[in-house]
């Protein structure tokens, strides 16, 4: 179903896997869904343990069937809520953050920064508002989907203390790799 709605889905997932290959030992995934991205994160980081958060219990049940129970902890929760305790070498979110408005994204980016270990990485893969409206390919639902421009999100990441680069973009999709310039503040 994702491939029908998002023609570049497989490419997006490949880039996320490549960007996430950092030798992480502790990974946080925001918006785990059915576990497609989590599988790639675990393959890219063979020693990692992953904490996955999603608001949809049915999707997490499907993810639990696909993911290795000895390496994964799944939690029902919303990304607007406090993030799981502790520090993470890697935080990843694929096709989830566009459900937050601009203020919510800014606040989330600061909370992610606070959960990263020094030198940690945040990989954000999501729907964005393209510069050329003709490049809008993914159907969005007003009030539920709230993508912002890539430029705005890069600015908010910088404001939160990240150095962010675009690893890949195509039409209304982008993968951003962000490295914390400041150490996390909360434990």
C-alpha positions in Angstrom: 0.0 0.0 0.0 2.8 2.4 0.8 4.4 1.8 -2.6 1.2 2.7 -4.3 0.9 6.0 -2.3 4.6 6.8 -2.4 6.2 5.9 -5.7 9.8 6.5 -4.3 9.1 4.6 -1.1 11.8 1.9 -1.7 14.4 4.6 -2.6 13.5 6.5 0.6 13.9 3.4 2.7 17.3 2.5 1.1 18.6 6.0 1.8 17.4 5.8 5.4 19.2 2.5 5.8 22.4 3.9 4.4 22.2 7.1 6.5 21.6 5.0 9.6 24.6 2.7 9.3 26.6 4.2 12.1 27.4 1.3 14.4 24.7 2.3 16.8 24.0 0.3 19.9 20.8 2.0 21.0 18.3 3.2 18.4 15.0 5.1 18.8 12.5 4.9 16.0 9.6 7.4 16.0 6.6 6.1 14.0 7.5 2.4 13.8 4.4 1.4 11.9 4.6 -2.2 10.7 8.4 -2.4 11.2 9.7 -1.9 7.6 12.2 0.8 8.6 13.1 -0.9 11.8 14.2 -4.0 9.8 16.6 -1.8 7.9 17.8 0.0 11.0 18.6 -3.4 12.7 20.4 -4.7 9.5 22.5 -1.5 9.3 23.4 -1.7 13.0 23.8 -5.4 13.8 24.7 -4.8 17.5 21.8 -2.4 18.1 18.8 -2.7 20.3 15.8 -0.7 19.1 13.0 1.1 20.9 10.1 1.7 18.5 7.2 4.1 19.3 3.9 4.3 17.4 0.4 5.4 18.3 -1.2 2.6 16.4 -1.5 -0.6 18.4 -2.4 -2.7 15.3 0.6 -1.6 13.4 2.9 -2.3 16.4 1.3 -5.8 16.6 2.3 -6.4 12.9 5.8 -5.0 13.7 6.1 -7.4 16.6 5.5 -10.3 14.3 8.3 -9.2 12.0 11.0 -7.9 14.3 13.3 -9.9 16.6 11.9 -9.7 20.1 15.4 -10.0 21.7 16.5 -6.8 20.0 13.3 -4.7 19.9 11.0 -3.0 22.5 7.8 -1.6 21.1 5.8 1.1 22.9 2.4 2.6 22.1 2.8 6.4 22.2 2.6 9.6 20.3 5.7 11.6 19.2 4.1 14.6 20.9 4.6 12.9 24.3 7.9 12.6 26.2 10.4 10.4 24.4 11.6 7.2 26.0 14.2 7.6 28.8 17.9 7.4 28.3 20.3 8.3 25.4 20.3 6.9 21.9 23.1 6.8 19.4 20.6 7.0 16.6 17.1 8.4 16.3 15.1 7.8 13.1 11.7 8.8 11.9 10.4 7.8 8.5 7.0 9.2 7.2 5.8 10.3 10.7 6.9 13.9 11.6 4.7 15.4 8.8 1.8 14.8 11.2 3.1 17.6 13.4 2.6 21.3 12.7 5.6 23.6 12.5 5.7 24.3 16.3 5.4 20.6 17.0 8.3 19.8 14.7 10.5 22.4 16.3 9.7 21.1 19.8 10.3 17.5 18.7 13.7 18.3 17.2 14.8 19.8 20.5 13.6 16.7 22.4 15.4 14.4 20.0 18.6 16.4 20.5 18.2 15.9 24.2 18.0 12.1 23.8 21.1 11.7 21.5 24.4 10.6 22.8 27.3 13.0 22.0 28.0 12.5 18.3 24.6 10.9 17.8 22.7 11.1 14.6 19.1 11.9 13.8 17.7 10.7 10.4 14.5 12.3 9.3 12.8 10.9 6.2 9.5 12.5 5.4 7.0 14.3 3.1 7.9 17.9 2.5 6.3 20.8 0.7 8.2 21.0 -2.6 9.5 24.3 -3.9 7.6 23.7 -7.1 3.9 22.9 -6.4 3.9 20.7 -9.5 6.2 18.3 -7.7 3.6 17.5 -5.0 3.0 13.9 -5.7 1.9 12.4 -2.4 -1.7 13.0 -1.4 -2.1 14.6 2.0 -5.1 15.1 4.2 -5.6 18.6 5.5 -5.5 18.8 9.3 -3.8 15.3 9.6 -0.8 15.7 7.2 1.1 19.0 7.8 4.3 18.9 5.8 6.6 21.9 5.8 9.2 23.0 3.4 12.6 21.3 3.5 14.2 24.7 4.1 12.0 25.4 7.2 12.9 22.0 8.7 16.6 22.5 8.1 16.3 25.9 9.9 14.4 24.3 12.8 17.0 21.6 13.1 19.8 24.2 13.2 17.9 26.1 15.8 17.7 22.9 17.9 21.5 22.5 17.7 21.9 20.2 14.7 24.1 20.4 11.7 21.8 19.0 9.0 22.4 17.9 5.5 20.0 16.6 2.8 21.0 13.0 2.0 18.4 12.7 -0.7 15.3 14.5 -2.0 12.9 13.8 -4.8 9.8 15.9 -5.5 8.0 16.0 -2.1 10.1 13.5 -0.2 13.4 14.1 1.6 15.9 12.3 3.9 17.9 14.6 6.2 20.8 13.5 8.3 21.4 15.7 11.4 24.3 15.6 13.8 24.0 17.3 17.2 26.3 20.3 17.6 25.3 20.6 21.3 25.1 17.8 23.8 21.7 16.7 24.9 20.4 18.5 28.0 18.0 16.1 29.6 18.7 12.5 30.6 
